[in-house]
Amino acid sequence: MDEGRYAESADGSVIGFRVFGEGPPMVLVHGAAVDGRSWAPLVPELAERFTVHVMDRRGRGLSMREGDPYALAREGEDVAAVVEAAGRDVFLVGHSYGALCSLNAAPHTDAIGRIVLYEPPVTSPWREVASPEAMERLRAFAGEEDYERLLETVLREVIRLSPKQVDALRSARRFWRTSLENAPPLLRETESVGRIEECGRFAGIGVPVRLLVGERSPAYQRPAAEAIAELIPGADVAVLPGQGHMAMMEDPALLAGALSAFAALEGPAAGVARRGPRGVTR
């Protein structure tokens, strides 16, 4: 196993990542309540085709040395630093909050070749990422350092997993232990999620962008992805059949296939897919 490599972000934060496989460069950016280990089931599938750079976002794992103050824009700079270390024409893949970080990386580097965003959380006219009541609870639990309740509240009231899904994650003891280790940054990240209209500033990204949505994910994910795609010229939306928010754990082969298929697209068609009902890629 790669013991870890490091890139320095714009504010002096040191961002750690591990490298696997051989081929065109790819960077994986994990979501909230996890670290780079969340990609572990998927990495062997991808490493057969790509040189996979698995980063730990700031405040986690290899990336504990960070500057202040915290901002989503700083996370974008972190991702850009790892992308620059990975090479040129990098395939950037972000999951959940990591997808927002990936979007924010685009203005800081020209080394990105294409981007996949798997269910980025944004506040929209039809759904708040976290209600004022939920935010009040999160702040209380964070202040008490009650990370068990903080984590459970994020999973249930922010990500909107069902009680059954949360119980399944809790029963996966290694995953739950890892999530508790990474719970302290959850409040600041939830507070930093922006509004969907703000994604319009990424209209000039200029590389192919695909948004992924799980077929079994909460109903708000699909229209949110479609709205983001409308704001980024050439972006499209694809559905992961039978999946929810955690396909990297539930069906890594399916997700690896979806990423490889997008990587194989070339020319203008790479960013323009046929759209079925509600703008979903066929």
C-alpha positions in Angstrom: 0.0 0.0 0.0 1.2 3.5 -0.8 2.3 5.1 2.5 1.2 8.6 1.4 2.4 11.5 -0.7 1.7 15.2 -0.1 0.8 18.4 -1.9 0.8 21.9 -0.5 -2.4 23.9 -0.9 -2.5 27.6 -1.6 -3.0 28.5 2.1 -0.1 26.3 3.2 -2.3 23.3 4.2 -0.6 20.0 3.5 -2.9 17.5 1.7 -2.1 13.8 1.7 -3.0 11.3 -0.9 -2.2 7.7 -1.8 -1.5 6.4 -5.4 -2.6 3.1 -6.9 -2.4 1.5 -10.3 -1.0 2.6 -13.6 -2.6 4.6 -16.5 -4.1 8.0 -17.1 -4.3 10.1 -13.9 -7.5 10.1 -11.8 -8.1 11.9 -8.5 -10.9 10.7 -6.1 -12.4 13.2 -3.6 -14.4 11.6 -0.8 -17.5 13.0 0.8 -18.4 13.9 4.4 -18.1 11.7 7.5 -15.4 9.6 5.7 -11.8 9.8 4.4 -10.0 8.3 1.5 -10.6 4.8 2.8 -14.2 5.1 1.7 -13.0 4.4 -1.9 -11.2 1.2 -0.9 -13.8 -1.2 -2.6 -13.6 0.8 -5.8 -9.8 1.4 -6.1 -8.9 -2.1 -7.3 -11.4 -1.8 -10.1 -10.1 1.6 -11.2 -6.4 0.8 -10.7 -6.5 -1.7 -13.6 -7.0 1.3 -15.9 -6.0 4.5 -14.1 -3.3 5.9 -11.9 -5.6 6.6 -9.0 -4.8 9.3 -6.5 -6.9 8.9 -3.4 -6.8 12.1 -1.3 -7.8 12.7 2.3 -9.6 16.1 2.5 -8.3 18.6 5.1 -9.0 17.7 8.7 -8.8 13.9 8.0 -6.2 11.1 7.7 -3.0 12.3 6.0 -4.3 15.9 5.8 -4.4 17.2 9.4 -2.1 20.2 8.9 -4.5 22.9 7.6 -4.6 26.7 7.5 -7.4 28.9 8.9 -10.1 30.0 8.4 -12.1 27.1 6.8 -14.0 27.7 3.6 -15.3 25.5 0.8 -13.1 27.6 -1.6 -10.0 26.4 0.4 -11.1 22.8 -0.2 -11.2 23.6 -3.9 -7.6 24.7 -3.7 -6.7 21.5 -1.9 -8.2 19.4 -4.7 -6.4 21.5 -7.3 -3.1 21.0 -5.5 -3.5 17.2 -5.7 -4.7 17.4 -9.3 -1.5 19.4 -10.2 0.6 16.7 -8.4 -1.2 14.0 -10.4 -0.3 15.3 -13.8 -2.2 16.7 -16.8 -5.6 15.9 -18.3 -6.7 14.5 -14.9 -10.0 12.7 -14.5 -11.5 14.2 -11.3 -14.2 12.3 -9.4 -16.0 13.8 -6.4 -18.6 12.2 -4.2 -21.2 14.1 -2.2 -19.5 17.1 -0.4 -16.3 16.0 -2.2 -18.2 16.8 -5.5 -18.6 20.4 -4.3 -14.9 20.5 -3.5 -14.2 19.2 -7.0 -16.3 21.9 -8.6 -14.5 24.5 -6.6 -11.1 23.1 -7.8 -11.8 23.9 -11.4 -11.0 27.7 -11.3 -7.6 26.9 -9.7 -6.0 24.6 -12.2 -6.0 23.8 -15.9 -4.8 20.2 -15.3 -8.4 18.8 -15.1 -9.5 16.9 -18.2 -13.0 15.8 -17.1 -15.1 15.7 -14.0 -17.7 13.4 -12.5 -19.8 14.7 -9.7 -21.7 12.1 -7.7 -24.7 13.7 -5.9 -23.2 17.0 -4.8 -25.3 18.6 -1.9 -26.8 22.0 -2.7 -29.6 24.1 -1.3 -32.3 24.6 -3.9 -35.7 26.2 -4.2 -37.3 22.8 -3.5 -35.0 21.5 -0.7 -32.7 22.9 2.0 -29.7 20.8 2.6 -30.2 21.2 6.4 -33.2 22.8 8.0 -32.7 25.5 10.7 -33.8 23.0 13.3 -31.3 20.4 12.0 -28.5 23.0 12.1 -29.4 23.9 15.7 -29.0 20.2 16.7 -25.8 19.9 14.8 -24.3 22.9 16.5 -25.4 21.6 19.9 -23.9 18.1 19.3 -20.7 19.5 17.9 -20.4 21.8 21.0 -20.9 18.8 23.3 -18.4 16.8 21.1 -21.2 14.2 20.9 -20.0 12.9 17.5 -22.2 9.8 17.5 -25.4 12.0 17.5 -23.7 14.5 15.2 -23.0 11.8 12.6 -26.4 10.2 12.9 -28.1 13.6 12.4 -26.1 14.3 9.3 -26.9 10.9 7.8 -30.6 11.1 8.6 -31.4 14.8 8.2 -28.8 16.1 5.8 -28.0 13.2 3.5 -31.5 11.9 4.1 -30.7 8.2 4.5 -33.5 6.0 5.9 -33.3 4.6 9.4 -32.7 1.2 7.8 -29.8 2.6 5.8 -28.3 4.2 8.8 -28.6 1.0 10.8 -26.9 -0.9 8.1 -24.0 1.6 8.2 -23.8 1.3 11.9 -23.6 -2.5 11.7 -20.6 -2.1 9.4 -18.4 -1.5 12.4 -15.2 -0.5 10.5 -17.1 2.0 8.5 -18.9 3.4 11.5 -15.7 3.7 13.5 -14.1 5.5 10.5 -17.0 7.8 10.2 -16.9 8.7 13.9 -13.2 9.5 13.5 -14.1 11.9 10.7 -17.2 13.5 12.3 -15.6 16.7 13.8 -15.5 18.6 10.5 -19.2 17.7 9.7 -20.6 20.9 11.2 -18.4 23.3 9.3 -19.0 21.4 6.0 -22.8 21.5 6.4 -22.6 25.2 7.2 -20.6 25.7 4.0 -22.9 24.1 1.5 -24.1 26.8 -1.0 -27.1 27.4 -3.1 -27.7 25.9 -6.5 -27.7 29.3 -8.2 -24.1 29.7 -7.2 -23.1 26.9 -9.4 -23.6 29.3 -12.4 -20.1 30.6 -11.7 -18.7 27.3 -13.0 -20.2 27.8 -16.4 -16.8 28.4 -17.9 -15.2 25.1 -16.7 -14.7 24.1 -20.3 -14.2 20.3 -19.7 -16.7 17.5 -19.9 -18.8 17.2 -16.7 -21.1 14.4 -15.8 -23.4 14.2 -12.7 -24.2 10.8 -11.3 -27.4 10.0 -9.4 -28.3 6.8 -7.7 -31.7 5.4 -8.9 -32.6 4.6 -5.2 -31.3 7.9 -3.9 -33.7 10.4 -2.2 -36.0 12.0 -4.8 -34.4 15.5 -4.5 -31.0 14.3 -5.9 -32.2 13.9 -9.4 -33.7 17.4 -10.0 -30.7 18.9 -8.2 -28.3 17.2 -10.5 -30.3 18.3 -13.5 -30.4 21.9 -12.3 -26.6 21.9 -11.9 -26.1 20.4 -15.3 -28.2 23.1 -16.8 -25.8 25.7 -15.4 -22.7 24.1 -16.8 -22.6 24.0 -20.6 -22.2 20.5 -22.0 -22.8 18.8 -18.6 -25.1 15.8 -18.5 -26.7 13.5 -16.0 -26.5 9.7 -15.7 -28.3 7.4 -13.4 -26.7 4.5 -11.5 -29.3 1.7 -11.7 -30.2 0.1 -8.4 -27.9 2.3 -6.4 -28.2 5.0 -3.7 -25.7 7.4 -2.4 -22.9 4.9 -1.7 -22.4 2.9 -4.9 -18.6 2.8 -4.2 -19.4 0.5 -1.3 -22.6 -1.3 -2.6 -21.6 -2.0 -6.3 -18.0 -0.8 -7.0 -17.9 -2.7 -10.3 -21.0 -0.8 -11.6 -19.5 2.6 -10.5 -16.1 1.7 -12.0 -17.9 0.8 -15.3 -19.7 4.2 -15.3 -16.5 6.1 -14.8 -14.6 4.1 -17.4 -17.5 4.7 -19.9 -17.3 8.4 -19.4 -13.5 8.4 -19.7 -13.8 6.6 -23.0 -15.9 9.4 -24.6 -14.0 11.7 -26.8 -14.5 15.1 -28.5 -17.7 17.2 -28.2 -19.8 14.1 -27.4 -17.9 13.7 -24.1 -19.9 16.4 -22.5 -23.2 16.1 -24.4 -25.2 12.9 -23.8 -28.6 12.0 -25.1 -31.3 12.9 -22.6 -34.3 11.0 -21.7 -37.3 12.1 -19.6 -36.3 14.7 -17.0 -32.9 15.1 -18.6 -31.5 11.8 -17.4 -28.9 10.2 -19.6 -30.0 7.0 -21.4 
